[in-house]
């Protein structure tokens, strides 16, 4: 399997096994997913399925909205087919399953990146702040991802503070560790200089959607790991941020992607926000009939 297929929206193996019901709603079969995730027998995948359902409940979601028992026609070794029980999965259910699957499997690690990004993109597409078709263009994706980055940086800051990253200086060091992991050892100051930004310009405001998505994943996964593993102490929190950044960088490398420090500098997000605000004003203005 080509690793680049994992994140390609048309070729990815996870998209290849996607199905559609009679109403053209997308879904996945748990048996198909178990096979892709290299579980030798479906029964070995059932404990993962139960953990994912529990995670669904803990996240405030209804299990029935994402997991539905069904029968599936499965080809046997003899060439005949038999109806066997499986589970009809939403995209979010796939995300939860992969989060609870065996992390030592390379396909699981890559799948975590894929479904985290795709699930988040789907959630963003359903938010009312922009017309849904706007997430299909670069400006729309940047606006949504930048706002998500603002919100998750607040959450990350609060979680890091509980772990022991208390002073502004400590938090600046903590943030630098995440950037260093993701950007191959570069600090915020070095990234700022490399991208030739002015002193008043913020790095995140000049990232394209791909770079923002990588940084959003860095922030969400660091916050989740610190909280989930009950990390204590600023040095331990720094290590987690560095480790997460390095892991995401390695995944990008494995997929043949461009390293974030080499991605082009984008137009200021503030300019995009002003343009979007103007467009909304024009669209909402009453039409004066002549």
C-alpha positions in Angstrom: 0.0 0.0 0.0 1.3 3.5 -1.0 1.5 5.6 2.2 0.6 8.6 0.1 -2.8 7.0 -0.4 -3.8 7.5 3.2 -4.5 11.2 3.0 -5.3 11.5 -0.7 -9.1 12.3 -0.8 -9.7 10.2 -3.9 -7.2 7.3 -3.5 -7.0 6.6 0.2 -7.7 3.0 1.2 -10.1 4.3 3.9 -12.2 6.0 1.2 -12.0 2.9 -1.1 -13.9 0.9 1.5 -16.5 3.6 2.1 -20.1 2.6 1.2 -23.4 4.4 0.7 -26.8 3.4 1.8 -30.1 3.9 -0.2 -30.3 7.6 0.9 -26.7 8.1 -0.3 -25.4 8.5 3.3 -21.8 7.4 3.6 -20.8 4.6 6.0 -18.2 2.0 6.7 -18.5 -1.7 7.6 -16.7 -2.7 10.8 -15.5 -5.9 9.2 -14.0 -4.0 6.3 -12.2 -1.6 8.7 -10.9 -4.5 10.9 -9.4 -6.1 7.8 -7.7 -2.8 6.7 -6.4 -2.3 10.3 -4.7 -5.8 10.0 -6.8 -7.7 12.6 -6.5 -11.4 11.7 -10.0 -12.2 12.8 -13.1 -10.0 13.4 -13.5 -11.3 16.9 -10.2 -9.7 17.9 -11.6 -6.4 16.7 -14.8 -6.6 18.9 -13.1 -5.3 22.1 -12.0 -2.2 20.1 -15.5 -1.7 18.9 -16.8 -1.8 22.5 -14.2 0.8 23.6 -15.1 3.0 20.7 -18.8 2.9 21.8 -17.9 3.8 25.3 -15.8 6.7 24.0 -18.8 7.8 22.0 -21.0 7.9 25.1 -18.3 9.8 27.0 -18.1 12.4 24.3 -21.8 13.1 24.7 -22.9 11.4 21.5 -25.6 8.9 20.9 -24.2 5.4 20.0 -27.2 4.8 17.7 -26.1 7.9 15.6 -22.8 6.4 14.8 -22.9 2.6 15.4 -25.7 0.4 13.9 -25.7 -3.4 14.0 -26.3 -4.9 10.5 -25.6 -8.1 8.5 -23.1 -8.2 5.7 -22.5 -10.6 2.9 -19.0 -12.0 3.4 -17.1 -14.2 0.8 -15.8 -17.4 2.3 -12.7 -19.3 1.3 -14.8 -21.7 -0.9 -16.0 -18.7 -2.9 -19.5 -18.8 -1.5 -21.1 -16.0 0.5 -22.6 -16.0 4.0 -24.4 -13.3 6.0 -22.4 -12.3 9.1 -23.0 -9.7 11.7 -21.1 -6.4 11.5 -21.6 -2.8 12.4 -22.5 0.2 10.2 -20.1 3.0 11.1 -20.2 6.8 10.7 -17.0 8.7 9.9 -16.9 9.7 13.6 -17.3 6.0 14.6 -14.3 5.1 12.4 -12.3 7.9 14.1 -13.1 6.5 17.6 -12.3 3.0 16.5 -8.9 3.9 15.1 -8.2 6.0 18.3 -8.7 2.8 20.3 -7.0 0.3 17.9 -3.5 -1.1 18.4 -1.2 1.9 18.0 1.8 -0.3 17.2 0.4 -0.9 13.8 1.6 1.6 11.2 -1.7 1.6 9.4 -3.4 2.6 12.7 -1.1 5.5 13.2 -1.7 6.8 9.7 -5.4 6.2 10.0 -5.5 8.3 13.2 -4.1 11.2 11.2 -6.5 10.7 8.3 -9.7 10.4 10.3 -8.8 13.1 12.7 -8.4 15.5 9.8 -11.4 14.3 7.8 -13.7 14.2 10.8 -12.7 17.7 11.8 -13.2 18.9 8.2 -16.7 17.4 8.2 -17.5 19.2 11.5 -16.2 22.5 10.2 -18.4 22.1 7.0 -21.5 21.8 9.2 -20.8 25.0 11.2 -23.0 28.0 10.5 -20.2 30.6 10.5 -19.6 30.1 6.8 -21.6 28.7 3.9 -20.9 25.0 3.7 -19.4 25.3 0.2 -16.8 27.7 1.5 -14.9 24.9 3.2 -14.1 23.6 -0.3 -12.0 26.6 -1.1 -8.7 27.7 0.4 -10.0 30.9 2.0 -12.9 29.2 3.6 -10.8 26.4 5.0 -8.2 28.8 6.4 -10.9 30.9 8.1 -12.4 27.9 9.8 -9.1 26.3 10.8 -7.7 29.5 12.1 -10.7 30.0 14.4 -10.4 26.4 15.5 -6.7 27.0 16.2 -7.6 30.0 18.4 -10.1 28.0 20.4 -7.9 24.9 20.8 -4.9 27.1 21.8 -7.0 28.4 24.7 -7.8 24.8 25.7 -4.2 23.8 25.4 -3.2 26.7 27.5 -5.7 25.8 30.2 -4.6 22.1 30.2 -0.9 23.0 30.3 -1.5 25.4 33.2 -3.1 22.6 35.2 -0.1 20.4 34.4 2.3 23.0 35.8 3.0 25.4 32.9 2.0 28.5 34.8 4.1 31.5 34.0 4.0 33.3 30.6 7.7 32.4 30.1 7.0 28.8 30.8 4.1 28.8 28.4 6.3 30.4 25.7 8.8 27.6 26.2 6.1 25.0 26.1 4.7 26.4 22.8 8.3 26.4 21.3 8.7 22.7 22.1 5.6 21.9 20.0 6.9 24.0 17.1 10.4 22.5 17.4 8.9 19.0 17.1 6.7 19.8 14.1 9.2 22.1 12.4 12.4 20.1 12.7 13.9 21.9 15.7 12.9 25.5 14.7 11.5 27.8 17.4 8.7 30.3 16.7 11.3 33.0 16.3 13.2 31.0 13.7 10.0 30.1 11.8 9.0 33.7 11.8 12.4 34.7 10.4 12.5 31.8 7.8 9.1 32.8 6.5 10.3 36.5 6.3 7.4 37.8 8.3 7.3 41.3 9.8 7.6 41.7 13.6 3.9 42.5 13.9 2.8 39.5 11.8 1.7 36.3 13.5 2.9 32.9 12.1 -0.6 31.3 12.4 -2.2 34.2 10.4 0.0 33.5 7.4 -0.4 29.7 7.2 -2.3 28.0 4.4 -4.9 25.3 5.2 -2.4 22.4 5.1 -0.1 24.0 7.6 -2.9 25.1 9.8 -4.4 21.6 9.8 -1.0 20.2 11.0 -0.8 22.7 13.8 -4.4 22.2 14.8 -3.7 18.4 15.0 -0.6 19.2 17.1 -2.6 21.3 19.5 -5.5 18.9 19.9 -3.4 15.8 20.3 -1.1 17.5 22.9 -4.0 18.8 24.9 -5.6 15.3 24.8 -2.4 13.4 25.7 -1.6 15.7 28.7 -5.2 15.4 30.0 -5.6 11.7 29.3 -2.3 10.6 30.8 -2.6 13.1 33.7 0.8 14.7 32.9 2.3 16.7 35.8 5.2 19.2 35.7 6.2 21.7 33.1 9.1 19.7 31.9 7.0 16.6 31.3 4.4 18.8 29.5 7.2 20.2 27.3 8.3 16.7 26.4 4.8 15.7 25.4 4.4 18.7 23.1 7.8 18.0 21.5 6.9 14.3 21.1 3.5 15.0 19.5 5.1 17.6 17.1 7.8 15.1 16.1 5.2 12.3 15.5 3.1 14.5 13.2 6.2 15.6 11.3 7.2 12.0 10.8 3.7 11.2 9.5 4.0 14.0 7.0 7.3 12.7 5.9 6.0 9.1 5.6 3.2 10.4 3.5 5.6 12.2 1.2 4.2 15.6 2.2 5.9 19.0 2.3 7.5 19.9 5.6 5.6 22.8 7.2 8.6 25.1 7.2 8.8 24.8 3.4 5.1 25.5 2.8 4.4 28.9 1.2 3.5 32.0 3.3 -0.2 32.8 2.8 -2.1 36.0 2.6 -2.9 37.5 6.0 -5.9 35.8 7.6 -7.1 39.3 8.6 -7.4 40.3 5.0 -9.5 37.2 4.3 -11.7 38.0 7.3 -12.2 41.5 6.1 -13.1 40.3 2.6 -15.5 37.7 4.0 -17.1 40.3 6.3 -17.6 42.6 3.3 -19.1 39.7 1.2 -21.5 38.9 4.0 -22.6 42.5 4.2 -23.2 42.8 0.5 -25.2 39.5 0.4 -27.4 40.6 3.3 -28.0 44.1 2.0 -31.6 44.7 0.7 -31.9 45.1 -3.0 -33.4 48.4 -4.1 -35.7 47.9 -7.0 -35.5 50.6 -9.6 
